[in-house]
Amino acid sequence: MLSAKMEGGEKFIRFSILGSDTTKTLWNMQVRLISVTSPLIEVENQLLSPEGLIAYCARVSSPHQESPDYKKLLAYCIRHKHWSVFEMVDMTVEIVTSRAISPQILRHKSFQFQEFSQRYAKAQEIERYMPRRQDSKNRQNSLNDLDNETKEWFDEAQERIARLTLEEYNKALERGIAKECARVLLPMGTQTKLYMKGSVRSWIHYLEVRTDKSTQQEHQEIALEIKKIFMAQFPVTASALAWS
């Protein structure tokens, strides 16, 4: 039986095998906000919000640059695809996922990244994933309709691989083998952490692409959590995009 629990941007999917009391963590995804551009300029004796700064920069040629009202302006910029103004503000998030998913995230070249280095630090955990059936009509899609026997087999296979690879990895380190060499023993399910920084413009594009159902489920869940953070930090922009 499978169940999912979300606490503060952390998602743990747990399961029990064949009615037993054994409960294991199958997949641990974490997302949290690290930083947002903090304007230093004041308008009408109040510091600008990040969205206020976008509007302030957008009005660089206007005599009304310091107007505190910007809802209509940002909606106009989005409607007419004036995206450059949304490059004036950045947001950084921390993501904990696996090495199977992080390359998909790193493909978004307009962002800046820092990722956990297996050359300098010891790997600690290997994540487990719920298996899904390959869609025979779409190589980028999977279907959640596998039988319990197959799911159990896949879980046991993950357990065997995780146990073996961590054991051999640790033996390699004990023998003095460098981390940069020992890491080749680790599977793609090895947990990693990365920081992802980008402009509001980049985040809009990323979230439109990666919250789509065509994205791998584990990555889509990350994007959906980031979208919640984005909507809280940039409510006017999110509203203009008709995001909910």
N, C-alpha and C positions, 0 to 999 in steps of 0.2 A: 504494500500500500504506500502511496506517495502523498506527501503533504509539503506545502511551501509556507515559510514564515519570513516576513520582512520586518526588520527592526532598524530604523535609522539609516537607510541606504544600504543595509546588509541583507543579502538574501541567502538563506540556507534551505536547501531542499533535502528532506530527510525521507527515509524509507525503512520499512521492516520487511524481512524476508520470510515468506511462507508462514505468516502468522506468529513468528517468533518474537521475542522481546528485544532482539538485536536491532538497534537503531544506529545508523551511520550517517555522517555528513556526506552527501553526494556532490554538492556543488555549492561553493561559497563565493558569492559575488558581492563586492563592496564598492560603493561610490560615495565620495564626500567632496564638498566644496572646500577649496583651499584659498582662493583669492579672487577678487573682482577689482578692476580698476577703481581707484578711490580719488575722485577729482579734488583739487585743492582750491579751485576758484569758487567765489560766492556770487550768487545772484539774489538781490533783495535780502541781503544779510543772511542767506542760507547757503551752505555748501551744496553744490550740484550733486544730484544723484548720478550714477553711471549713465542712465538713459538721458538725463538732463545734459550731460556732457556730449553725448551723441548729437543732440539737437543743437547745442551751442556751436559745435564744430560745423554742423550742416548749415548754420546761418552765417558762416564766415563773410558772405557778401551782402548780408542784410543789415539795414539800420536798426533792426529790432532783435539783434543777436542775444540780448540778455532777457528776452521774454521767458517767464517761467512756465508758460503753457506750451507743451510740445506733443500732446497726444495726436492731434491732427497732422502735425508735421511728420512724425515717424510713420504714421499710417500712409501718408502720401508718398513718402520715400519708398516704402515697401510696395505699394500699389504700382508705382511707376519704375520699380526696380533700380532705384538709386542706392545701390548696395555699398558704395565706398564709404558712406558716412558711418556704417556699422562696423568699420574697421578701427574706429577710434577708441573702442573699449574692449578689454580682454577679460576672459574668465579662465581660471585654472581649476581642474578637478583631479582628485586622486582616484585611481581605479585599481582594485585588486581582482585579478582574473587568472587565467592560465596562459601558458605559452601557445596554446592552440588558438586563442582568441586575440592575443596582443598583436600579432602581425596584421590582422584585419584592421585594427585601430591605427597602427602605424602607417598604413597606406594613405591616410588623409594628410597630404603633404603640406597643407597650409597651416598645420599646427606645429608647435614645438613640443618635444617630448624629453623626459628623463625616465629611464626604466631601470628596475632592479638588475644589478649586474651579477651574473653567476661566475664571473671571473674573480670578483672581489669578496663576495659574500656566499655563505653556505645556503644551498636550497633547503627548505624546511618541510614543505608539504606538497603532496600530489593530489590534485582535485579529481573527483569522480563525476562522470556525467551520465545523465539518463539517456539510454539509447533510443533512437527513432529509426524508422524504416526509410530506406532510400526511395525517393519518388522516381519511378521508372520513366516518367515523362519530363522531369525537370531535374537536372543534375544539381541545381542549387537549392533544392527543396527536400525536406524530410517530413515524414508523417508519423504521428504519435499513435500507432495502432499495432505495435508489436505484441506478441503473446508473452505471458508471464515467464514461460520457460526460457525464451530468448533473452528477456530482460535479466533474469537471474544469472544466466550464463555470462552475459556481458559484464555484470557486476562482479562476478567471481573472477573473470579475466582481468578486470581493472585492479582488483585486490591483489592478485598474484603478481602482476606487473609492478604495481606500486611497491609492494613488499620487497620484491627481488631487486628492483633498480635502486631503491633507497639503501638497501643493505650493501649492494656492490659499490654504490657511490660512496657510502661512508667508509667502506674498506679501502677504497682508493685513496681517500683523504688521509686515513690512518697510515697508509704506506708512503705518505709524503708526496703523492701525485698532486700536481697543481689543480686548483679549482677549475681553471680554464680548460684543462684536459678532462678532468673527471666528469664535467657536466655533460659530455657526450653520452653518458650512460643514462641520462634522465629522459623521461618521456615528455610528450607535448602537453600532458596534463599537469606538469609542474607549475606550481603557483608563482605568479609574478606580480609586481606592483609598478605602476607607472603614473607619472604626472603628465597631464595633457593641457596645454595652454593654447588658446586661440582667440581670435576676435569674435565679436558677436556675429559678424557675417559668416565666419567659418563654422561657428556652432549652428547657425540656422541651416546651412547646407548639410552638415553632418547629421543633424537630428532628422531632417527631412528624408535623408537616405537610409539611415540606420534604424529608425523606428518602423520602417516599412516591413511588411511581413516577409518580403523576399530575403531579408537579412537572417543569418543563422540565429536561432532562438537565444542562445547564450549571449550573443553580442547585442541582439535587440533588447534584451532585458537591461543591459548596461545603459544603452541609449535612452530607454524609457525613464530610468532613474535620473540620468543627466537632464533629461527634458523637464522633470519636476523641479530640479534645482534651477534651471534656466528660467522657467516660468515664474519662480519666486523672486529671482533677481531682476528680471526684465519683464514685468507684467504688462507694460504698455506695448512692447514689441510683440510679446506672445499673443496678446489680444488682437493686434493688427494682423497677425498671421492666422487668426482663427484657431489657435491651439487651445486644447482643453484637456 
